[in-house]
Amino acid sequence: MSGMVFLDIVFTGLPTLPAAGTEVWAAGMASCPGGIANLAIAASRLGLRTSLAAGFGDDVYADFCWRTLAGQERVDLTRSRQFAGWHSPVTVSMAVQRDRSMVTHAHGLPITGDALIGTPPRCRAVLTSIGEGAADPVLPSWVAQARAAGSMVFADAGWDPTGAWDPALLATLAGCDAFMPNAVEAMSYTRTDNPRAALHTLAGHVPLAVVTCGGDGAMAVDAATGEEAVVPALPVDALDPTGAGDVFGAGLVLGTIAGWPLEHRLLFAGVSAALAVHEFGGSLAAPGWGDIGDWWRRVQARAAAGHLGAAELRRRYGFLDDLVPRTHVCGVRRAAATIARQSDLTRPI
């Protein structure tokens, strides 16, 4: 995967956003790698061998992000580079209720993603972002090279700050195997007025179309298998939604390349995202198999004790019985939400 790595500074538990000339105190705060790092960390924690091509500055922000990705999270940065004098991108994310607002400072990467990657390595899947207000959205040439070599291409949509939502993006989907926008993005690009209509429009352009609907769950159409599925969101108290879409995407990629039924892919991606938003800290809140196993055992225990809601969850997510005990990856658990804490790679599941 390739993209921009940000230093994310996340404030949570805000009663309201600050008005001009005022100060608001936050209940929680975290610093962590953000941007494409959200997706890279989420994928790595689910056991996918993950390679990231990104530009890094030569400041302390970049040093922290590089060390966290390569050392703690085991993300391969072979195709990443540090650039002297280039300021690391920074985003401040402020979580209020179930939503967030962000302030970002960034400069363009000194070289293109194609120049950074060169010939992409052989892999099962590549992930890229398309759109983001580009006047003529096209896929990078490295993505086309990877697809020609047998990789599946998963794409999501960046937020369009221009508000144009150029429908030319739909033509770009011919070079993708899956597209995973949220409901607002999907409806904006397809000029439809509801997520289901947007989904079916997208399904005419890409083999696997997925639309995420936040607290209303997700829906998808997979032309390769002939499946269509709509799943509810896992009920959870959302503390920090930063990076939730990236965690969902990582879960969907894992399930797709593993050949799971579409409904199971959506449910697994959804529970992964729900476990992430239940903690604060952006990328470092992404769950590993240890977290998923812990949650599943709690559900089973509550269901055995007669809790009706847990019994329904046990029925809906019963496929996890075949996944959690068999996983060959270590029981990674999320990192605590501070700049100094690491994810747990040693505790048994």
N, C-alpha and C positions, 0 to 999 in steps of 0.2 A: 504494500500500500504506500501511497505517497500523499503528502499534504503539508500543511503548516503546523508546527508545534508551538503552542503558546504556553507561557507561564500563567496558569489560572490562579487568581486569588478569589476565593469563594466566601461570601458572607451569607449566613443562614439565620433563620429565626428573626428576621426583621419584621417589626409590626407594620411598617409601611416604608415606602421609598422616601428618602429625604427630600423635603421641599427646599427651594432656594434659600440659602442662608441659615439652614438648620443642620443639626447633627442627630443621627439615629444610631443607637447602640444595637449590635448584633449579638445574638445568643451563641453563635458558633462561627468559626472561621477556619479555613484550610488553604494551603498552598500546594499545588500539584501540577504536573504536566497536563496541558489541555489541547484543544483542537484535535488533530488527527491522532494524538496520543491517547485520547479517550478510547478510540476504536482499537488501537494497537494493544493497549493494556487489557481491555476486555477480552480480545481474542486470545491473547497469550494466557490469561488466567483460565480460560476454558480448555486449554491444552493444545491450541493450534500453534504450530511453529510459525512465528510471525516476523516478517521483515518489513522495515520501515525506511523509506527514503525521504529525508527531510533536511532542511537547512537549519543550522544552529549558529547563533552568534558566538562571540568569544567573551561574554560577560558571565557573571555568577548565576544569572537565571538559566542560561544555556547549560552551564556545568551541572546544575542541579537536575535539569530535565534529562540530560544525556545520562547522568549517573543513575537516575531512577529507572529510565527505560532499559538501559543495557544491563546494569548491574542487578537491580532489584527485580525487574519484571521480565528479564530474559528476552527482550525484543532485539532482534538482529539489526544493528545500525551500520552494517558494512557499506551500504549505498547512501548513507547520510554523510554530510560534510559540515564542518565549522568554517565560518567566514569571518575574517578579521574585520573589526569595525562595524559589523552589522548588528543592530540592536535587536535583541530577542523580542518577539511579539508578546504582548501582555494583555490579558483580559481580566477585568474585575466583574464577577458574577454576583448578583444580589438576589437572593431567594426570598420572596414574599408569598405566603400562603402556598399554593401549588404551582406558582409560576416564577419566572426569573426575568431580570433585566440585566443587560451587560454594557460595559464600557470597554472599548478595545483600542489599543495603539499598536500599529504594525507598519512595517515597510515591506515592499515587494521583495521576493527572493532574488538575489543577484543573478541566478541562472534559472533556466526552465526546468521543470520536472523531467522532461525528456533528456536534457543534458545531464541531470543529476543521476538518473537511473541507467542510461545507456541501454544495453540489451538486458531485459528483465530476466530474473532467474526462473527456472521451471517451477510451477507451483499449481496447486489445485484451484486456487481462487485469488483474484485481485479485487481490491476495493478502491473506488474512486468517487470523487464528488463532481457533479456537473451542474451547470447553471450559474448561480451566484451573480446574476446580472450581466453575464457576458452577452454582447450584442450578437455574436455568432457562435453559440455554444458547440464545441466539438470535443471529441475524446482525444486525450493525449496520444501520441503515436506509440508510446510504450504500452498503453493498454491494448491497442490493436495487435501489437506484436505478441503480447502475452496470450491473448485470446486465440491467435493463429497457432500458438504452440500448445493449445489445449486447456488453458485456464478459463474458468468461469469468471465473468465480469459482473460484480455487484456494484451498483451505483446508488448514491443518495443525492438529494438535491440540496444545494446550499441556499440560504436565505437570500432573496433578491432585494438588495437595498434600494434599487431604482423603482421598485413597484411595477415594472413592466411585465414580468413573468412571461418572457418571450416563448411562445409555443413552438418556436424552432427547436427548442430542446427535445421535443418529442421525436424528431428525426434522428437525434443522437442515440436514442434508445435502440436503434437497429444494431448498434455495436455492443449492446449489453445483453446479459442473460437474466439480470434481475434489477429491479428498480424499487427503492424503498423510501419514498417521501412520506412526510407527515400529511395529515388531512388538509391543512391550509395550503401547503405547497402543491399537493396533488390537484386540489380544486382550482388553484390559481393557474397552473400550467394548462389544465384541460378545459378551463372556462366552464366548469360545471358548478352546481350549487349544493352538492352533497357528496360525501366520501364514496358512497357505493357507485354513483355515476362516474366519479373520477376514476375509481378502480377499474371499471369495465372499459373506459376509454383507454387507460394505460395498458390494459391487457391486450389491446389491439396493436400495441407497439413493441412489447417486450414479453419474452416467455414467462417470466415470473414477476408479477406485479403485486406489490404489497403497499398498503396504506395504513399507517399507524394513527390511532385516534386518541392518544393520551389515556385519560381515565375511562374511555369507552371501548378500549381494547384495540384490536387490529383485524384486518381482513386481507385476503389474498386470493389470487387466481394463478394456478400453475398450469400452463398450457402443455408442458411436457408430460404431466401425469393425468391431466384432465380434472384435477381437484380444484374445488373452491371452498374456502373456509372463512368463518367469522368467529372470533373468540372474544370473550369478555376480558377486561383487565383484572389482574389480581388485586383484590381490595387491600390497600396499604396506606398508612399515613405517610404521605410524601413529604420528606424533610427538605430534599434538595434535588431538583430535576436535572441539574447540570450533567450532561453526557448520557442521559437515559436512552436517547435514540441510538447512540453508538453502541451501547450495551445490547440493545435489542438487535441491532444489525449483526453484531458478532455472534449472538445466539442463533440467528437465522442462517448465517453462513455455515456454522458448524452443522446444524441439522440438515441443511440442503446437501452439502457434500457427503454427509453420512447416509443420505437416502431415506430420512425419516418421512412419515406421512405429513402432509402440509399442516394439518391441525396441530400435530405434536410440535412441529417447528415453531408455529406461532405461539403456542402455550409456553414452550421452553424459553423462547426469546422474551416473552412477556414476564415470566417469573424472574428471569435474570435482570431485566430492567427494573422490576418492582423492588427487588432486593437492593439494587443500587440506589434508588431514590429514597429508600428507607434510612439511608445513612447520608451524611454530608461529606463532601470532599471530591466531587467530580470524578476524575479517572480513578483515583485510589479507592473509591467506593464500589467499583465494579466487583461483582462476586466471583469467587473461584469455586471449584467443585466442593471444597470444604464447606463454604457458605451454603451452597445449594443442598448438600447432604444434610447439614444441620437443620435447614428449613424443612426438608422433607420428613426428617425424623420427628420434628415437632408436630407437623401435621398428622402423622400417623399416630403419635401418642395421644393427641387431643381427640382424634377420631375414635380411637379405642376407648377413650374415657366417655364417649357418648355425645361429643359436641357435634351438632348437626352441620354447622358450616364447615368444620374440618372434614366431616364425612363426605361432603360434596366435593371438597378439594381433593381428597384422597381418590375419589372416583375419577375426577377430571384429569388429574395428573398421575394416574396410576402407571403410565408408561415409564415414569422415573424409576420404578422398581428395577427395570432392566438396564438402567443407565448408571445410577449413582454407585451401586456396589461394584460394578465392573470397570469403572473408569481406571485407566492405567496411569493417569497423571496424579501427582501428589495433591494432597488436600489443601490447596491454596485457599487462604482466607484473606479478606480485604485488609488493607492497611488502615491504621487509625488515621483520622483526618488532621494530621499536622505535617509540617515539612520534615519532621525528624523521625517519623515512625515508618516501619517497613511492613510489607505484607508477610504473613506467616507462612513459611514454606516447610516448616518442620513438624508442626503439631499433627498427630494422626487424625483422620476423619472421625 
